[in-house]
């Protein structure tokens, strides 16, 4: 702030919104300076956005300055599990095991990988003591941190302290060391130190861990994270970021179909069943109850639940057998739905054989169960990719507003061009679309009576990011749009082609084609669409020229 270049631009990655992780936000000086630009990334709540959550702690009851009064330009990004980029940094996110929706971050750039995982509790309680097989969600966690040059990990407890801390959402040091060695991590920074420890105690623990690793011939480097510590990692330009077969976008708009999610619950204990039902009902989730394994199997096959939660035994039948039957006999969502087994202890090996997704081990709190269910549901909820804003967004909006075309009456000169476009390309809908700050508005709309729509669900918001025609041959096969509201609901878009409309060097919208059947455009058709877009631009600029002449 004192000596660096101005303005200050940066990104804040928040693991979760427990108060000890966000309480410093209102005191972060760079957010108060006009001209600064900051992007805030955090897990999406089940009902609240990141912005709403952060604004809550800055209400006048608690703080004299409200979020809207901060001087910097701040954008807020709701995240689920997946991947996004910050410049040349690939960022992967994954839910951690904590009594709030919490994300770990894996950052990859210049051949270097850093993983931040705080707060996180072992899924398997035996692993908290550094013993037992690594499977299920713990194996998934190990894969997330695999090969990290630096792993910054929650390590609040020693194994001897864990018994009284079960369900608090934190790791033991023994668990972190075991996972790091299994995952081939090079260096571990132990963090989230227990507040009852002083610096000397932490130093002694670190030395004991190092001595133990050295005695075993392990190469893992371990140290305690400390205030003000600066770490420099050597770049390895030849290394490429890890690539997965299916990398869903983390910065995704989660659709309103959260209210359409269905949970199948087979819980014997009526008190627990009622508590879980109340929790899910409060989130607007529909719950199906099964009293025996036969009913659970039938409902899984007919109702396609988004999540299945079963007691280990239902009327004397082992639910692992029910799980196998569901996997073998179901279709659609039911076949791939997460199946969670509630039990007094987990059986990792048997669960893997039966394709169990996870275990909910008693005893657990209602808060813990709610968070786990929300994470499982958000993993399977419908997504579409919300387009990022262009780097020149401010200038782009200024160019659009200079046209003075928004919210004007329909004009035949534009309607003629969309009619020609619809006939020429044999599509039911053709639009002259302007992408405003929070909406897309149609100067001309052939084939629909709709005059505007939300920007976050707009295909055109994606099209303005590139200088060339954007073509989506089949929206159902494109992860950016497969669950978009205009794809799953009317007008049920399957094909889209949008040609950017560039004014004063800024893309203000598109001339776009929409069809309800999948198709494509060849090179000749693309050129024709570009020609029509040029005619639209001539009309837009003619309007501006006439207004200037009248003003003169």
C-alpha positions in Angstrom: 0.0 0.0 0.0 2.9 2.4 0.8 5.5 1.6 -1.9 3.9 -0.6 -4.5 2.3 0.3 -7.8 -1.2 1.8 -7.8 -3.9 0.9 -8.2 -3.8 -2.4 -6.3 -5.4 -5.3 -7.9 -5.7 -8.7 -6.2 -7.7 -11.8 -5.4 -8.9 -13.1 -2.0 -9.5 -16.9 -1.8 -11.6 -17.6 1.3 -11.9 -21.2 2.5 -15.2 -20.7 4.4 -17.1 -18.0 6.2 -16.7 -19.0 9.8 -16.0 -15.8 11.6 -12.3 -16.5 12.5 -11.6 -16.7 8.7 -13.4 -13.5 7.6 -13.3 -11.2 10.6 -10.4 -9.3 9.2 -12.1 -8.4 6.0 -13.6 -5.1 7.2 -10.1 -4.1 8.3 -8.3 -4.9 5.0 -7.1 -1.5 4.0 -6.8 -2.1 0.2 -10.6 -2.6 0.0 -11.1 1.1 1.1 -9.1 2.7 -1.6 -10.9 4.0 -4.7 -9.4 2.7 -7.9 -8.3 -0.6 -6.3 -9.9 -3.8 -7.8 -10.4 -7.0 -5.8 -12.0 -10.3 -6.6 -13.3 -12.3 -3.6 -13.8 -16.1 -4.1 -15.5 -18.3 -1.5 -17.8 -21.3 -1.2 -21.3 -20.8 -2.4 -23.8 -21.1 0.5 -26.9 -23.3 0.0 -29.2 -20.3 0.1 -26.9 -17.2 0.4 -24.3 -15.8 -2.0 -20.8 -15.0 -0.9 -21.6 -11.3 -1.1 -24.7 -11.7 1.2 -22.7 -13.7 3.7 -19.8 -11.2 3.9 -22.2 -8.2 4.1 -23.9 -9.8 7.1 -20.9 -9.1 9.4 -20.8 -5.5 8.3 -24.4 -4.6 9.1 -24.7 -1.4 11.1 -25.4 -3.5 14.3 -21.9 -4.9 14.1 -19.8 -2.4 12.1 -19.9 1.3 11.2 -19.0 0.8 7.5 -21.2 -1.3 5.3 -19.9 -3.4 2.4 -21.4 -1.1 -0.2 -19.3 1.8 1.2 -15.9 0.3 0.5 -14.0 2.4 -2.0 -12.5 -0.4 -4.1 -14.3 -2.1 -7.0 -15.0 -5.6 -5.6 -16.4 -8.5 -7.5 -17.8 -11.6 -5.7 -17.5 -15.2 -7.0 -19.5 -18.1 -5.6 -17.6 -21.4 -5.9 -18.4 -25.1 -5.8 -16.0 -27.9 -6.5 -14.2 -27.6 -9.8 -11.6 -25.5 -11.7 -11.1 -21.8 -12.5 -8.1 -19.6 -13.5 -6.5 -16.5 -12.1 -4.3 -15.2 -14.9 -1.9 -18.1 -15.6 -2.7 -19.9 -12.3 -4.9 -22.9 -12.5 -7.1 -23.1 -9.3 -8.8 -26.4 -8.3 -11.3 -26.5 -5.5 -12.6 -29.4 -3.4 -14.8 -29.6 -0.3 -13.1 -30.2 3.0 -14.6 -32.0 6.0 -15.7 -29.2 8.3 -19.0 -28.1 10.0 -19.5 -25.5 7.3 -19.2 -25.6 3.6 -15.4 -25.3 3.2 -13.2 -25.4 0.2 -9.5 -26.4 -0.2 -7.6 -24.6 -3.0 -5.0 -26.2 -5.2 -2.9 -23.6 -7.2 -0.7 -24.6 -10.1 1.5 -22.3 -12.1 5.1 -22.3 -13.5 5.4 -26.0 -12.7 4.7 -25.4 -9.0 1.8 -26.7 -7.0 0.6 -25.2 -3.7 -2.4 -26.6 -1.8 -4.2 -24.8 1.0 -6.5 -27.1 3.1 -7.8 -25.5 6.3 -10.1 -26.5 8.1 -10.4 -30.3 7.5 -11.1 -33.3 9.7 -10.3 -36.9 8.6 -13.3 -38.7 7.2 -12.1 -41.9 8.8 -11.6 -41.6 12.5 -9.0 -44.3 12.5 -6.8 -42.2 10.2 -6.9 -39.4 12.8 -4.6 -41.7 14.8 -2.3 -42.3 11.8 -3.6 -45.8 11.3 -5.9 -47.7 9.0 -6.5 -47.9 5.2 -6.9 -44.7 3.2 -10.1 -45.0 1.1 -13.3 -43.2 0.2 -13.2 -39.5 0.8 -9.8 -39.6 2.5 -8.4 -41.1 -0.7 -10.1 -38.4 -2.6 -8.4 -35.8 -0.3 -5.0 -37.4 -0.9 -5.5 -37.2 -4.6 -6.4 -33.5 -4.3 -3.1 -32.7 -2.5 -1.0 -35.2 -4.6 2.4 -34.1 -5.7 2.2 -30.7 -4.0 5.4 -28.8 -3.7 3.9 -27.1 -0.6 0.8 -28.3 1.4 -0.5 -25.8 3.9 -2.8 -28.0 6.1 -4.9 -27.8 9.2 -3.1 -29.7 12.0 -4.7 -28.5 15.2 -4.5 -31.6 17.4 -2.2 -34.5 18.3 -3.8 -37.9 18.0 -3.9 -38.2 21.8 -6.2 -35.2 21.9 -8.6 -36.2 19.1 -11.0 -38.3 21.2 -12.6 -35.2 22.8 -12.5 -33.2 19.6 -14.4 -35.5 17.2 -16.7 -33.6 14.9 -15.0 -30.2 15.5 -13.7 -30.2 11.9 -9.9 -30.3 12.4 -7.0 -32.6 11.6 -4.5 -34.3 13.7 -0.8 -33.9 12.9 -0.5 -37.7 12.5 -3.2 -37.6 9.8 -1.6 -34.8 7.9 1.8 -36.5 7.8 0.3 -39.8 6.7 -1.7 -38.2 3.9 1.2 -36.1 2.8 3.5 -39.1 2.5 0.9 -41.2 0.7 0.3 -38.3 -1.7 4.0 -37.7 -2.5 3.9 -34.1 -1.1 7.3 -32.5 -0.8 6.8 -30.0 2.0 4.1 -29.5 4.6 3.3 -26.3 6.6 1.3 -27.2 9.7 -1.2 -24.5 10.5 -4.4 -23.8 12.4 -2.4 -24.3 15.6 -4.4 -25.1 18.7 -4.8 -21.8 20.7 -3.8 -23.6 23.8 -0.3 -24.2 22.4 2.5 -21.6 22.6 5.4 -21.2 20.1 7.8 -23.3 22.1 5.3 -26.2 22.2 4.8 -26.0 18.4 8.6 -25.9 17.8 9.0 -29.0 20.0 6.3 -30.9 18.1 7.8 -30.0 14.7 11.3 -31.1 15.9 9.8 -34.5 17.1 8.1 -35.0 13.7 11.3 -34.2 11.8 13.3 -36.6 14.0 10.7 -39.4 13.4 10.7 -38.8 9.6 14.5 -38.8 9.5 14.7 -42.0 11.5 12.4 -43.6 8.9 14.3 -42.2 6.0 11.4 -40.1 4.8 12.2 -37.1 2.6 9.1 -35.0 3.7 9.9 -31.5 4.9 7.7 -30.3 7.8 7.6 -26.9 9.5 5.1 -24.8 11.5 3.4 -22.0 9.6 4.2 -18.6 11.3 3.0 -15.1 11.0 5.1 -13.2 8.5 6.7 -16.2 7.0 7.7 -15.8 3.4 8.2 -18.9 1.2 9.7 -19.0 -2.2 9.2 -22.0 -4.5 11.5 -22.6 -7.4 9.7 -22.6 -10.8 9.7 -25.7 -13.0 8.6 -24.3 -16.5 8.5 -27.8 -18.0 5.9 -29.1 -15.7 2.3 -28.9 -16.8 -0.7 -28.5 -14.4 -2.5 -31.7 -13.6 -5.3 -32.4 -16.0 -8.4 -34.5 -15.1 -10.7 -36.1 -17.6 -13.7 -34.2 -16.3 -13.0 -30.8 -14.8 -16.2 -29.0 -14.0 -16.0 -25.2 -13.6 -15.8 -24.1 -10.0 -17.2 -20.7 -10.7 -20.6 -21.9 -11.7 -24.1 -20.6 -11.2 -26.0 -23.2 -9.2 -29.5 -23.3 -10.7 -32.8 -22.8 -8.9 -33.3 -26.5 -9.3 -31.7 -26.9 -5.9 -35.4 -27.0 -4.8 -36.0 -29.9 -7.1 -33.3 -32.1 -5.4 -34.5 -35.3 -3.9 -32.9 -37.2 -1.0 -33.8 -40.8 -0.3 -33.4 -41.5 3.4 -33.5 -44.9 5.1 -32.8 -44.3 8.8 -34.1 -46.6 11.5 -33.7 -44.2 14.5 -36.9 -42.1 14.2 -35.3 -39.2 16.2 -32.3 -39.0 13.9 -34.6 -39.4 10.8 -36.8 -36.5 12.0 -33.7 -34.3 12.6 -32.3 -35.0 9.2 -35.7 -34.5 7.6 -36.1 -31.1 9.3 -32.6 -30.0 8.2 -33.3 -31.0 4.5 -36.8 -29.6 4.6 -35.5 -26.2 5.8 -33.2 -26.2 2.7 -36.2 -26.8 0.5 -35.1 -30.3 -0.4 -37.7 -33.1 -0.9 -37.1 -36.2 1.2 -38.3 -39.8 0.5 -38.3 -42.1 3.4 -37.7 -45.9 3.1 -38.4 -48.2 6.0 -36.6 -51.3 4.6 -34.1 -52.2 1.9 -36.8 -53.2 -0.6 -38.4 -49.8 -0.4 -35.0 -48.1 -0.7 -34.2 -50.0 -3.8 -37.6 -49.3 -5.4 -37.4 -45.6 -4.7 -33.9 -45.4 -6.0 -35.0 -46.9 -9.2 -38.2 -44.9 -9.7 -37.5 -41.5 -8.2 -33.9 -40.9 -9.2 -32.7 -39.3 -5.9 -29.8 -36.8 -5.9 -28.5 -38.3 -2.6 -29.1 -41.6 -0.8 -28.6 -41.9 3.0 -29.0 -45.4 4.5 -28.4 -46.9 7.9 -25.9 -49.7 7.8 -28.7 -52.2 8.5 -32.4 -51.8 7.5 -34.7 -54.4 9.0 -31.8 -56.8 9.4 -30.5 -56.3 5.8 -27.0 -55.0 5.2 -27.3 -51.7 3.3 -24.1 -52.5 1.5 -26.0 -55.2 -0.4 -28.7 -52.6 -1.1 -26.0 -50.3 -2.4 -24.8 -52.9 -4.8 -28.3 -53.5 -6.0 -28.9 -49.8 -6.5 -25.7 -49.5 -8.5 -26.5 -52.5 -10.6 -30.2 -51.9 -11.3 -30.8 -48.2 -11.4 -30.7 -45.9 -14.3 -30.2 -42.1 -14.7 -29.4 -40.1 -11.6 -30.2 -43.0 -9.2 -27.4 -45.1 -10.6 -24.7 -42.4 -9.9 -26.2 -40.7 -6.9 -23.9 -40.4 -3.8 -24.7 -43.2 -1.3 -23.8 -42.4 2.3 -23.9 -45.1 5.0 -24.7 -44.1 8.6 -22.9 -46.4 11.0 -21.2 -46.7 14.4 -17.9 -47.4 12.5 -16.9 -47.4 8.9 -15.7 -50.4 6.9 -13.6 -48.8 4.2 -12.7 -52.0 2.3 -16.3 -53.2 2.2 -17.6 -49.8 1.3 -15.2 -49.6 -1.7 -16.5 -53.0 -2.9 -20.1 -51.9 -2.6 -19.4 -48.5 -4.3 -20.3 -46.5 -1.1 -19.6 -42.8 -1.6 -19.1 -41.9 2.0 -19.7 -42.8 5.7 -21.5 -40.7 8.3 -20.1 -42.2 11.5 -22.0 -41.8 14.8 -21.9 -39.8 17.0 -22.2 -36.6 14.9 -23.9 -33.3 15.4 -26.9 -32.1 13.4 -24.7 -29.2 12.2 -22.1 -31.6 10.9 -24.6 -33.8 9.2 -26.3 -30.8 7.6 -23.0 -29.5 6.2 -22.0 -32.9 4.8 -25.4 -33.3 3.1 -25.2 -29.8 1.6 -21.7 -30.6 0.2 -23.0 -33.9 -1.3 -26.0 -32.2 -2.8 -24.0 -29.2 -4.2 -21.6 -31.6 -5.9 -24.5 -33.1 -7.8 -26.6 -30.0 -8.3 -27.2 -28.6 -11.7 -24.6 -26.1 -13.0 -24.0 -23.8 -15.8 -21.0 -21.6 -16.3 -21.5 -18.0 -15.6 -19.4 -16.0 -18.1 -16.6 -13.9 -16.6 -16.6 -10.2 -17.4 -14.3 -8.9 -20.1 -11.1 -7.2 -18.9 -12.4 -4.0 -20.6 -15.8 -4.2 -18.9 -15.9 -0.6 -17.8 -15.0 0.8 -21.3 -17.3 -1.8 -22.9 -20.3 -0.6 -20.9 -19.4 3.0 -21.7 -19.3 2.2 -25.4 -22.7 0.5 -25.1 -24.3 3.4 -23.2 -23.0 5.9 -25.7 -25.1 4.3 -28.4 -28.2 5.3 -26.3 -30.0 2.3 -27.8 -31.0 0.4 -24.6 -34.7 0.3 -23.8 -35.7 2.0 -27.1 -38.7 1.0 -29.1 -38.4 -1.8 -31.8 -37.4 -0.5 -35.2 -38.1 -2.0 -38.6 -34.5 -1.5 -39.8 -33.3 -3.9 -37.2 -36.3 -6.3 -37.3 -35.7 -6.7 -41.1 -32.2 -8.0 -40.4 -33.3 -10.5 -37.8 -36.1 -11.8 -40.2 -33.5 -12.2 -42.9 -31.2 -14.0 -40.5 -33.9 -16.4 -39.3 -34.9 -17.2 -42.9 -31.3 -17.5 -44.3 -30.2 -19.9 -41.6 -33.5 -21.6 -41.0 -33.6 -21.0 -37.3 -36.7 -20.1 -35.2 -35.1 -17.3 -33.2 -32.7 -14.5 -34.3 -31.7 -11.6 -32.0 -29.8 -8.3 -31.9 -28.6 -8.7 -28.3 -27.0 -6.0 -26.1 -25.1 -7.2 -23.0 -25.6 -4.6 -20.2 -24.2 -4.8 -16.7 -26.7 -7.3 -15.3 -28.9 -8.2 -18.3 -29.0 -8.9 -22.0 -31.5 -6.7 -23.8 -32.8 -7.3 -27.3 -33.0 -4.4 -29.8 -34.7 -6.9 -32.1 -36.1 -10.3 -31.3 -37.5 -12.5 -34.1 -39.3 -15.6 -32.9 -39.8 -14.6 -29.3 -41.7 -12.1 -27.3 -39.0 -11.9 -24.6 -37.2 -8.5 -24.6 -34.5 -9.1 -22.1 -33.0 -11.8 -19.8 -30.4 -12.1 -16.9 -26.8 -11.8 -17.9 -25.7 -14.7 -15.8 -27.7 -17.2 -17.9 -26.8 -15.5 -21.2 -25.0 -17.3 -24.1 -24.2 -13.8 -25.4 -22.3 -13.0 -22.2 -19.9 -15.7 -23.3 -19.8 -14.6 -27.0 -18.6 -11.1 -26.2 -15.4 -12.5 -24.7 -14.0 -13.5 -28.1 -13.5 -11.6 -31.3 -14.9 -14.3 -33.5 -18.2 -16.1 -34.0 -19.1 -18.4 -31.1 -20.9 -21.6 -32.1 -22.5 -24.1 -29.7 -23.6 -27.0 -31.8 -25.4 -28.8 -29.0 -25.9 -27.1 -25.6 -26.8 -30.3 -23.9 -23.3 -31.6 -24.6 -21.5 -28.4 -23.6 -20.6 -28.2 -19.8 -21.0 -24.4 -19.9 -24.7 -24.6 -20.9 -26.1 -28.1 -20.3 -28.1 -27.1 -17.2 -28.7 -23.4 -18.2 -32.3 -22.4 -17.5 -32.9 -21.5 -21.2 -31.7 -25.0 -22.1 -33.6 -27.1 -19.6 -36.7 -24.8 -19.8 -38.3 -22.8 -22.6 -37.1 -22.0 -25.2 -35.0 -25.2 -24.8 -31.9 -23.9 -26.7 -29.8 -26.6 -28.4 -27.9 -24.6 -31.0 -26.4 -21.1 -30.6 -24.3 -18.9 -32.9 -23.3 -15.4 -31.9 -21.3 -12.9 -33.9 -19.8 -10.1 -31.8 -20.9 -6.5 -32.4 -17.8 -4.3 -31.9 -18.2 -0.5 -31.4 -15.2 1.7 -30.8 -13.1 -1.4 -30.3 -15.5 -2.8 -27.6 -17.9 -5.7 -27.9 -21.3 -4.4 -26.9 -23.4 -7.4 -27.9 -24.1 -9.9 -30.7 -26.2 -10.8 -33.6 -27.2 -14.3 -32.7 -29.0 -17.4 -34.0 -30.9 -19.9 -31.8 -32.4 -23.3 -32.7 -34.1 -25.9 -30.6 -32.2 -28.7 -32.5 -28.5 -29.4 -32.6 -26.7 -28.3 -35.7 -23.6 -26.5 -36.9 -22.4 -23.7 -39.3 -19.9 -24.2 -42.1 -17.3 -21.6 -43.0 -19.6 -20.1 -45.7 -22.4 -19.7 -43.2 -20.1 -18.1 -40.7 -19.1 -15.5 -43.2 -22.8 -14.7 -44.0 -23.5 -14.2 -40.3 -20.6 -11.8 -40.1 -21.9 -9.9 -43.1 -25.3 -9.5 -41.4 -23.7 -8.4 -38.2 -21.8 -5.7 -40.1 -25.2 -4.4 -41.4 -26.5 -4.3 -37.8 -23.4 -2.3 -36.8 -23.9 0.1 -39.6 -27.5 0.7 -38.4 -26.3 1.2 -34.8 -23.6 3.6 -35.8 -26.0 5.4 -38.2 -28.2 6.1 -35.2 -25.3 7.6 -33.3 -24.2 9.7 -36.2 -27.7 11.1 -36.6 -27.9 12.0 -32.9 -24.5 13.7 -33.1 -25.7 15.7 -36.2 -28.9 16.8 -34.4 -26.9 17.8 -31.4 -24.6 20.0 -33.5 
